[in-house]
Amino acid sequence: MNQVRLKLRERIKEYTDRFPEEERPNHLKIAVEVDISPNTLSRYINNKVQQTDLEVLAKLCDYLGVTDFNDIFELVEEEEDK
């Protein structure tokens, strides 16, 4: 069975890598600027959400400059236990 994987970790790294190291926003700063809780951001980054909140995703996409949901979602084939 296929699963949907969020690629937010990768998009956040791409975004923060644009800044000089001493000015890079950390996850706490991103959460505050996006107006979501740090725990919510952590769950999205670590693919620990069962249902995505489109408002949260819209805020994150706006902050990160993502204009195509294909840049944050990936359909992956689940490995079967042998």
Rosetta constraint file for C-alpha pairs under 8 A:
AtomPair CA 1 CA 77 HARMONIC 6.23 0.50
AtomPair CA 1 CA 78 HARMONIC 5.65 0.50
AtomPair CA 2 CA 75 HARMONIC 6.43 0.50
AtomPair CA 2 CA 76 HARMONIC 5.47 0.50
AtomPair CA 2 CA 77 HARMONIC 4.35 0.50
AtomPair CA 2 CA 78 HARMONIC 5.39 0.50
AtomPair CA 3 CA 75 HARMONIC 5.69 0.50
AtomPair CA 3 CA 76 HARMONIC 5.33 0.50
AtomPair CA 3 CA 77 HARMONIC 6.24 0.50
AtomPair CA 3 CA 78 HARMONIC 6.32 0.50
AtomPair CA 4 CA 73 HARMONIC 6.56 0.50
AtomPair CA 4 CA 74 HARMONIC 5.62 0.50
AtomPair CA 4 CA 75 HARMONIC 4.64 0.50
AtomPair CA 4 CA 76 HARMONIC 6.23 0.50
AtomPair CA 5 CA 47 HARMONIC 6.56 0.50
AtomPair CA 5 CA 73 HARMONIC 5.76 0.50
AtomPair CA 5 CA 74 HARMONIC 5.04 0.50
AtomPair CA 5 CA 75 HARMONIC 6.18 0.50
AtomPair CA 5 CA 76 HARMONIC 6.83 0.50
AtomPair CA 6 CA 44 HARMONIC 7.16 0.50
AtomPair CA 6 CA 45 HARMONIC 7.31 0.50
AtomPair CA 6 CA 47 HARMONIC 6.02 0.50
AtomPair CA 6 CA 72 HARMONIC 5.49 0.50
AtomPair CA 6 CA 73 HARMONIC 4.81 0.50
AtomPair CA 6 CA 74 HARMONIC 6.31 0.50
AtomPair CA 7 CA 11 HARMONIC 6.46 0.50
AtomPair CA 7 CA 45 HARMONIC 7.52 0.50
AtomPair CA 7 CA 71 HARMONIC 7.19 0.50
AtomPair CA 7 CA 72 HARMONIC 4.59 0.50
AtomPair CA 7 CA 73 HARMONIC 5.86 0.50
AtomPair CA 7 CA 74 HARMONIC 6.93 0.50
AtomPair CA 8 CA 12 HARMONIC 5.88 0.50
AtomPair CA 8 CA 44 HARMONIC 7.05 0.50
AtomPair CA 8 CA 45 HARMONIC 5.41 0.50
AtomPair CA 8 CA 72 HARMONIC 5.79 0.50
AtomPair CA 9 CA 13 HARMONIC 6.21 0.50
AtomPair CA 9 CA 45 HARMONIC 5.10 0.50
AtomPair CA 9 CA 46 HARMONIC 7.47 0.50
AtomPair CA 10 CA 14 HARMONIC 6.21 0.50
AtomPair CA 11 CA 15 HARMONIC 6.14 0.50
AtomPair CA 11 CA 64 HARMONIC 7.21 0.50
AtomPair CA 11 CA 71 HARMONIC 7.84 0.50
AtomPair CA 11 CA 72 HARMONIC 7.24 0.50
AtomPair CA 12 CA 16 HARMONIC 6.04 0.50
AtomPair CA 12 CA 64 HARMONIC 6.93 0.50
AtomPair CA 13 CA 17 HARMONIC 5.88 0.50
AtomPair CA 14 CA 18 HARMONIC 6.89 0.50
AtomPair CA 15 CA 19 HARMONIC 7.86 0.50
AtomPair CA 15 CA 64 HARMONIC 6.20 0.50
AtomPair CA 16 CA 24 HARMONIC 5.43 0.50
AtomPair CA 16 CA 25 HARMONIC 6.29 0.50
AtomPair CA 17 CA 21 HARMONIC 7.66 0.50
AtomPair CA 17 CA 24 HARMONIC 7.20 0.50
AtomPair CA 18 CA 24 HARMONIC 7.99 0.50
AtomPair CA 19 CA 23 HARMONIC 5.94 0.50
AtomPair CA 19 CA 24 HARMONIC 5.24 0.50
AtomPair CA 20 CA 24 HARMONIC 6.22 0.50
AtomPair CA 25 CA 29 HARMONIC 5.74 0.50
AtomPair CA 25 CA 30 HARMONIC 6.34 0.50
AtomPair CA 26 CA 30 HARMONIC 6.28 0.50
AtomPair CA 27 CA 31 HARMONIC 6.08 0.50
AtomPair CA 27 CA 38 HARMONIC 7.06 0.50
AtomPair CA 27 CA 41 HARMONIC 7.53 0.50
AtomPair CA 27 CA 42 HARMONIC 7.99 0.50
AtomPair CA 28 CA 32 HARMONIC 6.23 0.50
AtomPair CA 28 CA 38 HARMONIC 5.75 0.50
AtomPair CA 29 CA 33 HARMONIC 6.07 0.50
AtomPair CA 30 CA 34 HARMONIC 6.00 0.50
AtomPair CA 31 CA 35 HARMONIC 5.88 0.50
AtomPair CA 31 CA 36 HARMONIC 5.18 0.50
AtomPair CA 31 CA 37 HARMONIC 5.84 0.50
AtomPair CA 31 CA 38 HARMONIC 5.31 0.50
AtomPair CA 31 CA 41 HARMONIC 6.26 0.50
AtomPair CA 32 CA 36 HARMONIC 6.29 0.50
AtomPair CA 32 CA 37 HARMONIC 7.11 0.50
AtomPair CA 32 CA 38 HARMONIC 7.57 0.50
AtomPair CA 34 CA 59 HARMONIC 5.94 0.50
AtomPair CA 34 CA 60 HARMONIC 6.49 0.50
AtomPair CA 34 CA 63 HARMONIC 6.77 0.50
AtomPair CA 36 CA 40 HARMONIC 6.53 0.50
AtomPair CA 36 CA 41 HARMONIC 6.95 0.50
AtomPair CA 36 CA 56 HARMONIC 7.31 0.50
AtomPair CA 37 CA 41 HARMONIC 6.45 0.50
AtomPair CA 38 CA 42 HARMONIC 6.11 0.50
AtomPair CA 39 CA 43 HARMONIC 6.21 0.50
AtomPair CA 40 CA 44 HARMONIC 6.36 0.50
AtomPair CA 41 CA 45 HARMONIC 6.10 0.50
AtomPair CA 42 CA 46 HARMONIC 6.04 0.50
AtomPair CA 43 CA 47 HARMONIC 5.96 0.50
AtomPair CA 43 CA 48 HARMONIC 4.76 0.50
AtomPair CA 43 CA 49 HARMONIC 5.91 0.50
AtomPair CA 44 CA 48 HARMONIC 6.15 0.50
AtomPair CA 44 CA 49 HARMONIC 6.11 0.50
AtomPair CA 52 CA 56 HARMONIC 7.86 0.50
AtomPair CA 52 CA 57 HARMONIC 7.52 0.50
AtomPair CA 53 CA 57 HARMONIC 6.36 0.50
AtomPair CA 54 CA 58 HARMONIC 5.94 0.50
AtomPair CA 55 CA 59 HARMONIC 6.23 0.50
AtomPair CA 56 CA 60 HARMONIC 6.24 0.50
AtomPair CA 57 CA 61 HARMONIC 5.97 0.50
AtomPair CA 58 CA 62 HARMONIC 6.03 0.50
AtomPair CA 59 CA 63 HARMONIC 6.17 0.50
AtomPair CA 60 CA 64 HARMONIC 6.04 0.50
AtomPair CA 61 CA 65 HARMONIC 5.71 0.50
AtomPair CA 61 CA 66 HARMONIC 4.63 0.50
AtomPair CA 61 CA 67 HARMONIC 6.78 0.50
AtomPair CA 62 CA 66 HARMONIC 6.28 0.50
AtomPair CA 62 CA 67 HARMONIC 7.66 0.50
AtomPair CA 66 CA 71 HARMONIC 6.98 0.50
AtomPair CA 66 CA 72 HARMONIC 7.99 0.50
AtomPair CA 67 CA 71 HARMONIC 7.96 0.50
AtomPair CA 68 CA 72 HARMONIC 7.70 0.50
AtomPair CA 69 CA 73 HARMONIC 6.17 0.50
AtomPair CA 70 CA 74 HARMONIC 6.97 0.50
